[in-house]
Amino acid sequence: MSNDCLSEFIDYIKIEKNYSEYTVLNYQNDILEFKNYLLSEGFGDLLNSNHNAGRYYLSYLNQKKYKTRTVARKLSSLRSFFKYAEREGELLVNPMENVTAPKLDRVLPKFLYVEEIEKLFDSINYDTVLGARNYAILEFLYGTGIRVSELCSIKIDDIDYINRQIIILGKGNKERYLPLHHLIIEALNDYTMSSRINLLSKAKGNDTKILFLNHHGGPLTPRGVRVILNNIVKNASENFHISPHMLRHSFATHLLDNGADLVSVQELLGHENLSTTQIYTHVSKEKIKKEYMDKFPKAHRE
């Protein structure tokens, strides 16, 4: 019974909630880890466990020296599963009911400065097949702030070239329209009119409507995008780490730095709550502080 409920829950977050492959895998691993813990300690199974099992499990995680953020994520995964099981009438005992998650320190999102972004663009040879694709990917991630899972799900028909906008299917299957500035349109044209056709020819007849393709002509995966970004950084001779989410952070931060209002940025990012977007205002304040400390003459005096 618990296996059926778990499978249904995984389908629910994958299909109805539209969570990314990476997020779904984390949920599944977190729940299975707790299930194995219950069995090893004789606390029952997922849907009928010892009432105090959750508190014992929290103590176990702390003994394993997991980071606070990791513990909080694992508990969040379990809460979501048990909430689903309770709603479906499958749950006898909720072991997470009286478990308090550890308090997290607020971590400011990492972002790139405009100069660093420009170096990445300048390092790409967009006259090659893969270069044109990579350039378009970078333009898209930085120019729209979309998630990597959203990027990999874009279909050719999602783009409205006339109105210069695109429809994005985000978390919870919520659609939002995003504007595309002229440089994104140019990069898309260069990619779709030549490079994408070249890549598609390698797919041996397996046509796909997905916009971004890998070097075999199949749909590009989030993992593939991360590899591409790492190679771009390497070619730019930079020594920082980059991720698709860092480009999303940079998009939001640069918008706010240049006067965009918070609600507009919330809409563009597809955040359900404004409080999620507000963290970027703290990033902007950190930048102001850094500029002050770097540039104000008296700040450098002994």
VOVOLO-138347 format. One line per 8 residues: number of its first residue (from 1); their letters; for each residue x, y, z of C-alpha. Coordinates in Angstrom, 1 decimal. Each point is the difference from the previous one (the first is absolute). Example, Ala and Ser with C-alpha at 12.3 -4.5 7.8 and 13.67 -1.06 7.14 Angstrom:
<mifis>
1> AS> 12.3 -4.5 7.8  1.4 3.4 -0.7 .
</mifis>
This chain:
<mifis>
1> MSNDCLSE> 0.0 0.0 0.0  2.8 2.5 0.9  1.8 -0.7 -3.2  -3.2 0.7 -2.0  -0.5 3.3 1.9  3.6 1.0 -0.5  -0.2 -0.7 -3.7  -3.2 2.0 -0.3 .
9> FIDYIKIE> 1.6 2.9 2.0  3.0 0.0 -2.4  -2.3 0.1 -3.0  -1.9 2.9 1.7  3.1 2.2 0.5  1.3 -0.9 -3.4  -3.1 0.5 -2.0  -2.4 2.3 1.9 .
17> KNYSEYTV> 2.6 2.0 1.9  2.4 0.0 -3.0  3.0 -0.3 2.2  3.4 -0.4 -1.7  1.6 -3.4 -0.4  2.7 0.9 2.5  -2.6 1.1 2.6  -2.1 -3.1 -0.5 .
25> LNYQNDIL> 3.1 -2.2 0.5  0.8 1.8 3.3  -3.5 -0.5 1.3  0.1 -3.7 -0.9  3.4 -0.5 1.6  -1.0 1.8 3.1  -3.2 -2.0 0.5  1.8 -3.4 -0.7 .
33> EFKNYLLS> 2.7 0.9 2.4  -2.6 0.6 2.7  -1.8 -3.3 -0.9  3.3 -1.9 0.4  0.6 1.7 3.3  -3.5 -1.1 1.2  0.6 -3.6 -1.0  3.5 -0.2 1.5 .
41> EGFGDLLN> -1.1 1.5 3.3  -3.2 -2.1 0.2  -2.3 3.1 -0.1  -2.4 -1.4 -2.5  -0.5 1.2 -3.6  -0.7 3.3 -1.7  -3.7 0.1 0.5  -0.2 -1.6 3.4 .
49> SNHNAGRY> 3.0 0.8 2.1  0.9 0.8 3.6  -1.4 3.4 0.9  3.4 1.2 1.2  1.9 -1.3 -3.0  0.3 3.4 -1.5  1.7 1.5 3.1  2.4 -3.0 0.2 .
57> YLSYLNQK> 0.8 0.4 -3.7  0.8 3.7 0.5  2.5 -1.0 2.8  1.4 -2.6 -2.4  0.6 2.5 -2.8  1.7 2.4 2.5  2.3 -2.8 1.1  0.9 -0.7 -3.6 .
65> KYKTRTVA> 1.3 3.6 -0.1  -2.2 1.1 -2.9  0.0 3.7 -0.8  -3.0 1.9 1.4  -1.3 0.8 -3.4  0.2 -3.7 -1.0  -1.9 -1.0 3.1  -2.7 2.6 -0.7 .
73> RKLSSLRS> -0.4 -1.2 -3.6  -0.4 -3.7 1.1  -2.6 0.9 2.6  -1.8 2.2 -2.6  -0.1 -3.0 -2.4  -1.5 -2.2 2.6  -2.6 2.6 1.1  -1.2 0.4 -3.6 .
81> FFKYAERE> -0.3 -3.8 -0.4  -1.9 -0.5 3.2  -2.3 2.9 -0.7  -0.8 -1.6 -3.4  -0.5 -3.4 1.6  -2.3 1.5 2.7  -2.1 1.8 -2.7  -0.3 -3.3 -1.9 .
89> GELLVNPM> -1.2 -1.8 3.2  3.0 -2.3 0.0  1.7 1.2 3.2  -0.5 -1.6 3.4  2.8 1.9 1.9  1.8 3.2 -1.1  3.5 -0.3 1.6  0.8 3.6 -1.2 .
97> ENVTAPKL> -2.9 1.6 1.9  2.0 1.1 3.0  3.4 0.4 -1.6  1.5 3.5 -0.1  2.3 0.8 -2.9  3.3 1.6 0.8  0.1 3.8 -0.5  1.9 0.9 -3.2 .
105> DRVLPKFL> 2.4 3.0 -0.3  -1.1 2.1 -2.9  2.5 -0.5 -2.8  0.2 2.7 -2.6  -0.2 -1.4 -3.6  3.3 0.2 -1.9  -0.1 2.0 -3.2  2.4 1.2 -2.7 .
113> YVEEIEKL> 0.9 3.6 -0.7  -0.8 1.4 -3.5  3.7 0.0 -0.9  0.3 -3.7 0.8  -3.1 -0.8 -2.1  1.4 1.9 -3.0  3.3 -2.0 0.3  -2.0 -3.2 -0.3 .
121> FDSINYDT> -1.8 1.2 -3.1  3.3 1.2 -1.6  1.6 -3.4 0.6  -2.5 -1.8 -2.3  0.7 -0.6 -3.6  -3.5 0.3 -1.4  1.1 -0.8 -3.5  0.1 -3.7 0.8 .
129> VLGARNYA> -3.1 -2.3 0.3  0.4 -0.5 3.8  1.2 3.5 0.5  -3.2 1.5 -1.4  -2.1 -2.4 2.2  2.1 0.9 3.1  -0.3 3.7 -0.7  -3.8 -0.3 -0.3 .
137> ILEFLYGT> -0.1 -2.0 3.3  2.0 2.7 1.8  -2.2 2.8 -1.4  -3.1 -1.9 1.0  1.0 -0.8 3.6  1.4 3.4 0.8  -2.5 2.0 -2.1  -3.2 -1.7 1.4 .
145> GIRVSELC> 1.0 -1.3 3.4  -1.7 -3.4 -0.7  0.8 -3.1 1.9  2.2 -2.6 -1.8  -2.9 -2.5 0.0  -2.2 2.6 -1.7  2.8 0.6 -2.6  0.2 -3.7 -0.8 .
153> SIKIDDID> -3.8 -0.2 -0.5  -0.3 2.9 -2.5  -1.6 -1.1 -3.3  0.4 1.8 -3.3  -3.6 1.0 0.0  0.2 1.7 3.4  1.8 2.9 -1.6  -2.0 2.9 -1.4 .
161> YINRQIII> 2.5 1.8 -2.2  -2.5 2.7 -1.1  -0.8 1.2 3.5  3.5 -0.9 1.3  -1.1 -2.2 2.9  -0.1 -3.6 1.1  -2.3 -2.1 2.1  1.6 -1.8 2.9 .
169> LGKGNKER> -1.4 -2.9 1.9  1.2 0.3 3.5  -0.5 -1.7 3.4  -3.4 -1.3 0.6  -0.7 0.1 -3.7  -0.5 3.8 0.2  0.5 1.8 -3.3  1.6 3.5 -0.2 .
177> YLPLHHLI> 0.9 2.1 -3.0  3.5 1.5 -0.1  1.3 2.8 -2.3  3.0 -0.8 -2.3  2.3 2.9 -0.7  1.5 0.4 -3.5  3.4 -1.7 0.8  -1.9 -3.2 1.2 .
185> IEALNDYT> -2.0 0.1 -3.3  3.2 0.4 -2.0  1.7 -2.9 1.8  -3.1 -2.2 -0.5  -0.1 0.7 -3.7  3.7 -0.8 -0.4  -0.5 -3.3 1.9  -3.3 -1.2 -1.5 .
193> MSSRINLL> 0.7 0.9 -3.6  3.3 -1.9 -0.2  1.4 -1.6 3.1  -3.2 -1.7 1.2  -0.6 -1.4 -3.5  3.6 -1.4 0.0  -0.5 -1.6 3.4  -3.4 -1.4 -0.8 .
201> SKAKGNDT> 1.5 -1.8 -3.1  2.1 -2.1 2.5  -3.1 -1.3 1.7  -0.6 -2.7 -2.7  -3.6 1.0 -0.8  -1.1 0.5 3.6  -1.5 3.4 -0.4  -0.7 2.1 3.1 .
209> KILFLNHH> -1.7 3.3 0.6  2.3 0.8 3.0  1.9 3.1 -0.7  3.5 -0.7 1.4  1.7 -3.2 -1.1  3.1 -1.9 1.0  2.8 -0.9 -2.4  -1.8 -3.2 -0.9 .
217> GGPLTPRG> -3.1 1.9 -1.1  -2.1 -1.0 3.1  -1.6 2.2 2.6  2.6 1.7 2.2  -0.2 -0.9 3.7  0.6 2.2 3.1  3.2 -1.9 0.6  1.1 0.7 -3.5 .
225> VRVILNNI> -0.6 3.7 0.5  2.2 0.1 3.1  2.8 -1.7 -2.0  -0.4 2.6 -2.7  0.2 2.9 2.5  3.1 -1.5 1.7  1.7 -0.2 -3.4  -0.9 3.6 -0.8 .
233> VKNASENF> 1.6 1.1 3.3  3.1 -2.1 -0.8  0.3 1.6 -3.5  -0.4 3.4 1.6  3.0 -0.8 2.2  -2.0 0.9 3.1  0.4 -1.9 3.3  -3.5 0.4 1.5 .
241> HISPHMLR> -2.7 -2.7 0.1  -3.2 0.6 -2.0  -3.4 -1.6 0.0  -3.2 0.7 -1.9  -1.5 1.2 3.3  2.8 2.6 0.4  -1.0 1.5 -3.4  -3.6 0.1 1.3 .
249> HSFATHLL> 1.3 1.8 3.2  2.0 2.4 -2.2  -3.0 0.8 -2.2  -2.1 1.0 3.1  2.8 1.9 1.7  0.9 2.0 -3.1  -3.7 0.9 -0.6  -0.4 1.3 3.5 .
257> DNGADLVS> 3.3 1.9 -0.1  -1.3 1.8 -3.1  -3.3 1.0 1.6  -2.4 -2.8 -0.8  -2.8 -0.3 2.6  -0.2 -3.1 2.1  -3.5 -1.2 -1.2  1.2 0.0 -3.6 .
265> VQELLGHE> 3.1 -2.0 0.9  -2.3 -2.4 1.9  -2.1 -0.5 -3.1  3.0 -0.5 -2.3  1.5 -2.6 2.3  -3.3 -1.8 0.5  0.2 0.2 3.8  -3.3 -0.8 1.8 .
273> NLSTTQIY> 0.9 2.2 3.0  1.5 3.5 0.0  2.1 -1.0 3.0  2.0 -2.4 -2.2  0.9 2.9 -2.3  0.9 2.4 2.9  3.3 -1.7 0.7  1.3 1.6 -3.2 .
281> THVSKEKI> -0.4 3.4 1.6  2.5 -1.1 2.7  2.4 -1.0 -2.8  -0.3 3.5 -1.4  0.7 1.5 3.4  3.1 -2.2 0.3  1.2 1.3 -3.3  -0.5 3.6 1.1 .
289> KKEYMDKF> 2.0 -0.7 3.1  2.8 -1.6 -2.0  0.1 3.0 -2.4  0.2 2.4 3.0  2.8 -1.9 1.6  1.9 -0.4 -3.2  -0.4 3.6 -1.3  -0.3 2.4 3.0 .
297> PKAHRE> 3.5 1.4 0.7  -0.3 0.1 3.8  -1.1 -3.7 0.2  3.6 -0.9 -1.1  1.8 2.0 2.7  1.7 -1.8 2.8 .
</mifis>
